[in-house]
Amino acid sequence: MKKHIKRFLPILIVVVIISTILRFAAPSVFFGYIYPFSRIKGNVSVSFDGKKVAISDCEITCTHQSKAEKVHVIGSKIRTRAGEYGRYNFIIEYNGTEIPFCFYQSNSWNCEDFDLSFSVDTANHTVSCTGWTRGLEENGLKEDKIDIDQTFNFDDISSEGISISHV
């Protein structure tokens, strides 16, 4: 057993060092080929007419190129793998009201991290989205964070939903 540990430990250390170097020196390589986790993930809070609603009380769906994607919900966090190029459309539905929003994966290495708050005013038929999103710039060399503060009339939201991606 000790013989295997002595062989395995140096290899593990080298892999960890190389992965760490790639994470900061070449993030597009790290996130495109090594990163095994969800590429779209973050916190979401929702309120309807001033009343906070737990995300677990909402139905959340995600589609990519008309194919359903699995969405993991833990507390106020949502995440999906999103390992392919293209638009990922999310819908948060509560009591018949839908909040559509989307992220656009411009390349295989992009990872979107976000903190969003949606506030629905059913009387005025509007939804406000505030918060931030962070992802890699188009060239994949550094992370870029943008703030979001948008209000839409439900009739003015495009068929894809509110665009959240920084690209």
KOLLOGU-128666 format. One line per 5 residues: number of its first residue (from 1); their letters; for each residue x, y, z of N, C-alpha, C, O. Coordinates in steps of 0.2 Angstrom, whole numbers, plus 5000, padded with zeros to 4 digits. Each point is the difference from the previous one (the first is absolute). Layout:
N
NUM	a	X:Y:Z:X:Y:Z:X:Y:Z:X:Y:Z; ...
***
This chain:
167
1	mkkhi	5004:4994:5000:4996:5006:5000:5004:5006:5000:4999:5005:4996; 5007:4996:5008:5004:5005:5000:5003:5001:4994:5002:5006:4998; 5000:4989:4998:5003:5000:4994:4996:5004:4995:5002:5004:4996; 4991:4995:5004:4996:5003:4995:4999:5007:5002:4999:5005:4996; 5001:4997:5011:4999:5007:5002:5006:5004:4998:5000:5006:4997
6	krflp	5006:4991:5003:5006:5003:4998:5000:5002:4993:5003:5005:4998; 4994:4991:4998:5000:5001:4993:4994:5005:4998:5001:5004:4995; 4994:4995:5008:4994:5004:4999:5001:5007:5002:4998:5005:4996; 5005:4996:5010:5000:5007:5003:5004:5005:4995:4997:5006:4999; 5009:4993:4999:5003:5004:4996:4996:5002:4993:5000:5006:4998
11	ilivv	4997:4989:4999:4996:5001:4994:4994:5005:5002:4999:5005:4996; 4998:4994:5010:4994:5004:5002:5003:5007:5001:4996:5005:4998; 5009:4996:5005:5003:5007:5001:5002:5003:4994:4998:5006:4999; 5005:4991:4996:5001:5003:4994:4994:5002:4996:4999:5006:4997; 4996:4990:5003:4993:5002:4997:4997:5006:5003:4997:5004:4997
16	viist	5003:4996:5010:4997:5006:5003:5004:5006:4999:4997:5005:4999; 5010:4995:5000:5004:5006:4999:4998:5002:4993:4999:5006:4998; 5001:4989:4997:4999:5002:4993:4993:5003:4999:4999:5005:4997; 4996:4992:5007:4993:5003:4999:5000:5007:5003:4996:5004:4997; 5007:4997:5009:5000:5007:5003:5003:5005:4995:4998:5005:5000
21	ilrfa	5008:4993:4997:5003:5005:4996:4996:5001:4994:4999:5006:4998; 4998:4989:4999:4995:5001:4994:4994:5004:5002:4998:5004:4996; 5000:4995:5010:4994:5004:5002:5001:5008:5000:4995:5004:4998; 5011:4998:5003:5001:5007:5000:5004:5002:4994:4999:5006:4998; 5005:4990:4999:5004:5002:4995:4997:4999:4993:5001:5004:4995
26	apsvf	4995:4991:5005:4996:4999:4994:4993:4997:5001:4998:4994:5000; 4998:5011:5003:4993:4997:5002:4996:4997:4995:4996:4996:5001; 5005:5006:4992:4996:4997:4995:5002:4992:4999:4995:4996:4999; 5011:5002:5002:5002:4993:5000:4997:4997:5006:4997:4994:5000; 5004:5009:5006:4997:4997:5006:4993:4999:5000:4998:4994:5001
31	fgyiy	4998:5011:4998:4993:4999:5000:4997:4996:4994:4995:4997:5000; 5009:5003:4994:4998:4996:4994:5001:4993:5000:4996:4996:4998; 5009:5002:5006:5003:4993:5000:5000:4997:5006:5000:4993:5001; 5001:5010:5005:5001:4997:5006:4994:5001:5005:4998:4995:5004; 4999:5011:4996:4995:5002:5005:4994:4995:4999:4996:5000:4995
36	pfsri	5002:4996:5010:4995:4995:4999:4993:5002:5003:4995:4996:5000; 5004:5010:5002:4994:5002:5004:4995:5004:4996:5002:5001:4994; 4993:5002:5009:4995:5004:4996:5003:5006:4997:5004:5004:5004; 4994:4998:4990:5003:5006:4997:4995:5006:5001:5002:5006:4999; 4992:4993:5003:4995:5006:5001:4998:4998:5007:4996:4995:5001
41	kgnvs	5005:5010:5004:4998:4999:5007:5000:5006:5003:5004:5005:4999; 4992:4996:5006:4999:5006:5004:4994:5000:5005:4997:4995:5000; 5003:5011:5003:4994:5001:5005:4995:5003:4997:5001:5005:4996; 4992:4993:5005:4995:5004:4997:4995:5001:5006:4998:4996:5004; 4999:5010:4996:4995:5002:5005:4994:5003:4996:5001:5003:4995
46	vsfdg	4993:4995:5007:4994:5002:4996:4995:5003:5005:4999:4997:5006; 4998:5008:4992:4994:5003:5004:4994:5002:4995:5001:5002:4995; 4993:4996:5008:4994:5002:4996:4996:5005:5004:4998:4998:5005; 5001:5008:4992:4996:5005:5003:5003:5001:5007:4996:5001:5005; 5011:4999:4996:5003:5002:5006:5001:4994:5005:5003:5001:5005
51	kkvai	4994:4993:4993:5000:4995:5005:5006:4995:4997:5000:4997:4995; 5005:5002:5010:5005:4995:4998:4998:4993:4999:4996:4998:5004; 5006:4999:4991:4998:4993:4998:5006:4996:5000:5005:5001:4996; 4995:4993:5008:5006:4996:4999:5001:4996:4993:4994:4998:4997; 5012:5002:5001:5001:4997:4993:4997:4993:5000:4998:4997:4995
56	sdcei	5002:4999:5011:4998:4993:5000:4992:5000:4999:4998:4995:4999; 4999:5010:5002:4993:5001:4999:4998:5001:4993:4994:5000:4998; 5011:5002:4998:4999:5001:4993:5002:4994:4995:5003:4996:5003; 4994:5004:4991:5002:4995:4996:5005:5003:4995:4999:5006:4997; 5007:4991:5003:5005:5003:4995:5002:4995:4995:5001:4994:5001
61	tcthq	4999:5009:4993:5002:4995:4994:5005:5004:4996:5001:5006:5000; 5003:4990:4996:5005:5002:4996:5000:4996:4994:5000:4994:5000; 5001:5010:4994:5000:4996:4994:5006:5003:4996:5002:5006:5001; 5001:4990:4995:5006:5002:4996:4998:4996:4993:5000:4994:4999; 5000:5010:4996:4998:4998:4993:4994:4995:5000:5000:4995:4997
66	skaek	4995:5007:5007:4993:4997:5000:5001:4993:5004:4995:4996:5000; 5010:5003:5003:5001:4994:5004:5001:5002:5008:5003:5005:5002; 4993:4991:5002:5000:5002:5007:5006:4998:5003:5004:4995:4999; 4999:5010:5006:5006:4999:5003:4998:4999:5008:4995:5003:5002; 5009:4993:5001:4998:4999:5007:5003:5006:5004:5005:5003:4999
71	vhvig	4990:5000:5006:5002:5006:5004:5000:4997:5007:4995:4997:5002; 5011:5004:5001:5000:4999:5007:4999:5006:5005:5002:5005:4998; 4993:4994:5007:4998:5005:5004:5002:4998:5007:4998:4995:5003; 5006:5009:5000:5002:4999:5007:4999:5007:5004:5004:5004:4999; 4991:4996:5005:4999:5007:5004:4998:5005:4994:4996:4999:4997
76	skirt	5008:5006:5003:4999:5006:4995:5005:4999:4994:5000:5004:4996; 5004:4991:5004:5005:4999:4995:4997:4995:4994:4996:4995:5002; 5005:5007:4992:4998:4996:4994:5006:4999:4996:5005:5004:5000; 4996:4990:4997:5005:4999:4996:4998:4995:4994:4996:4995:5001; 5008:5005:4994:4999:4995:4994:5007:4999:4997:5004:5005:5000
81	ragey	4997:4989:4997:5007:4999:4997:5002:5005:4994:5005:5002:5001; 4990:4999:4995:5002:5005:4994:5006:4999:4997:5004:5005:4999; 4998:4989:4999:5007:4999:4997:5000:5001:4992:5005:4998:4997; 4989:5004:5000:5000:5001:4993:4999:5007:4998:4998:5004:5004; 5004:4998:4990:4999:5007:4997:4993:5001:4999:4996:4996:4998
86	grynf	5002:5010:5004:4993:5002:4998:4996:5003:5006:5003:5001:5005; 4991:5001:4994:4995:5003:5005:4997:4995:5004:4998:4995:4998; 5002:5006:5009:4997:4996:5005:4994:5005:5003:5001:5005:5003; 4993:4993:4995:4994:5003:5002:4997:4997:5007:4999:4994:5000; 5001:5011:5005:4997:4998:5006:4993:5003:5001:4999:5005:4997
91	iieyn	4997:4991:5006:4993:5003:5002:4999:4999:5007:5000:4994:5003; 4998:5011:5001:4998:4999:5007:4993:5001:5000:4998:5006:4998; 4998:4989:5004:4993:5001:5000:4997:4999:5007:5002:4996:5004; 4993:5009:4998:4997:5000:5007:4993:5002:4999:4999:5006:4997; 4996:4990:5005:4993:5002:4999:4998:5003:4993:4996:5005:5000
96	gteip	5006:4992:4995:4999:5001:4993:5003:5006:4997:4999:5002:4995; 5006:5001:5009:5004:5006:4998:5007:4997:4998:5003:4997:5004; 4999:5004:4990:5007:4998:4998:5005:5006:4999:4998:5005:4998; 5008:4993:5005:5005:5005:4999:5006:4997:4995:5003:4995:5003; 4997:5006:4991:5005:4997:4995:5006:5004:5000:5000:5006:5000
101	fcfyq	5006:4991:5001:5006:5003:4999:5005:4995:4997:4999:4994:5000; 5007:5008:4997:5004:4996:4996:5007:5002:5001:5002:5006:5002; 5003:4989:4998:5007:5001:4999:5002:4997:4994:4998:4995:4997; 5007:5009:5000:5003:4998:4993:5007:4997:5001:5004:5004:5002; 4997:4990:4997:5007:4997:5000:5003:5001:4994:4999:4997:4995
106	snswn	5006:5008:5005:5003:5001:4993:5006:4996:4999:5002:5000:4994; 5000:4996:5010:5005:4995:4999:5000:4994:5005:4996:5001:5005; 5008:4994:4994:4999:4994:5005:5003:5002:5007:4999:4996:5005; 5006:5009:4995:5003:5001:5007:4996:5005:5004:5002:5001:5006; 4993:5002:4992:4997:5006:5004:4996:4997:5006:4997:4995:4999
111	cedfd	5004:5008:5006:4997:4998:5007:4996:5006:5002:5004:5005:5002; 4990:4995:4999:4996:5006:5002:4999:4999:5007:4997:4995:5002; 5004:5010:5002:4999:5000:5008:4995:5006:5000:5002:5005:4997; 4993:4995:5007:4996:5006:5001:4996:5000:5007:5000:4995:5003; 4997:5011:4998:4996:5001:5006:4995:5005:4997:5001:5005:4999
116	lsfsv	4993:4992:5000:4994:5004:4997:4994:5000:5005:4999:4995:5004; 4998:5010:4996:4994:5001:5003:4994:5003:4995:5001:5005:4997; 4994:4991:5003:4994:5002:4996:4994:5002:5004:4999:4997:5005; 4999:5009:4993:4994:5002:5004:4994:5001:4995:5001:5004:4995; 4994:4993:5006:4994:5000:4995:4995:5005:5003:4998:4999:5006
121	dtanh	4999:5005:4990:4994:5004:5002:4995:4999:4996:4999:5002:4994; 4996:4993:5008:4995:4998:4996:4995:5006:4998:4997:4999:4995; 5002:5006:5009:4995:5005:4999:5003:5004:4994:4996:5002:4995; 5010:5000:5005:5003:5003:4994:5003:4996:4994:5002:5003:4995; 4997:4990:5006:5002:4996:4995:5008:5000:4998:5002:5000:4995
126	tvsct	5002:5001:5011:5007:5001:4999:5004:4995:5004:4998:4998:5005; 5008:5001:4993:5005:4997:5003:5007:5003:5000:5002:5003:4995; 5001:4998:5011:5006:5003:5001:5006:4995:5001:4998:4995:5004; 5007:5006:4994:5006:4995:5001:5006:5004:5002:5002:5005:4996; 5001:4994:5010:5005:5003:5002:5005:4995:5003:4999:4994:5001
131	gwtrg	5008:5008:4999:5005:4996:5002:5006:5000:4996:5002:5006:4998; 5002:4989:5001:5006:5000:4996:5001:4993:4997:4997:4995:5002; 5007:5005:4993:5002:4993:4997:5008:5001:4998:5002:5005:4999; 5001:4989:5002:5007:5000:4999:5002:4994:4995:4998:4995:5001; 5006:5006:4994:5002:4995:4996:5007:5002:4996:5002:5006:5001
136	leeng	5000:4990:4995:5007:5001:4997:4998:5005:4994:4995:4999:4997; 5010:5005:5002:5000:5004:4994:5000:4996:4994:5002:4994:5000; 4996:5008:4994:5000:4997:4994:5006:4996:4998:5000:4994:4998; 5006:5009:5003:5006:4997:4999:5002:4995:5005:5005:4996:4999; 4992:5003:5007:5001:4995:5005:5006:5001:5004:5002:4996:5004
141	lkedk	5000:5010:4996:5006:5002:5004:4999:5003:5007:5004:4999:5005; 4990:5004:4996:4999:5003:5007:4992:5000:5001:4996:5000:4995; 5003:5000:5011:4993:5000:5002:4997:5008:5000:5004:5004:5001; 4990:4996:4997:4997:5007:4999:4993:5000:5004:4996:4995:5000; 5003:5010:5004:4994:5000:5005:4996:5006:4997:5003:5006:5000
146	ididq	4990:4993:4999:4996:5006:4999:4994:5000:5005:4998:4995:5002; 5000:5011:4999:4994:5001:5004:4994:5000:4996:5000:5003:4994; 4994:4995:5008:4994:5000:4997:4995:5004:5004:4999:4999:5006; 4997:5005:4990:4995:5004:5003:4995:5001:4994:5001:5005:4997; 4994:4991:5002:4995:5001:4995:4993:4999:5002:4999:4996:5004
151	tfnfd	4997:5007:4993:4993:4999:5001:4996:5000:4993:5001:5003:4996; 4995:4992:5004:4996:4998:4994:4993:5000:5001:4998:4997:5005; 4998:5005:4990:4993:4998:5000:5000:4993:4997:5003:4998:4995; 4992:4998:5008:5000:4993:4997:4999:4999:4993:5002:4996:4997; 4994:5009:5000:4999:5000:4993:5006:5001:4996:5000:4999:4994
156	disse	5005:5005:5009:5006:5002:4996:5006:4995:5001:5005:5000:4996; 4994:4994:5008:5005:4995:5000:5000:4996:4994:4995:4997:4998; 5011:5002:4999:5001:4996:4994:4998:4993:5001:5000:4998:5006; 5000:4998:4989:4998:4993:5001:5005:4996:5003:4999:4995:5004; 5008:5007:4996:5005:4997:5004:5000:5002:5007:5003:4996:5004
161	gisis	4994:5009:4998:5000:5002:5007:5005:5006:5001:5003:5003:4995; 4998:4999:5011:5005:5005:5002:5007:4998:4999:5002:4995:5003; 5002:5008:4993:5007:4998:4999:5004:5002:5006:5001:5006:5002; 5002:4989:5001:5004:5001:5006:5008:5000:4998:5004:5003:5004; 4998:4993:4992:5007:4999:4998:5003:5007:4999:4998:5004:4997
166	hv	5009:4996:5005:5004:5006:4998:5002:5000:4993:5003:5005:4998; 4997:4990:4999:5002:5000:4993:4995:5002:4995:5001:5000:4994
***
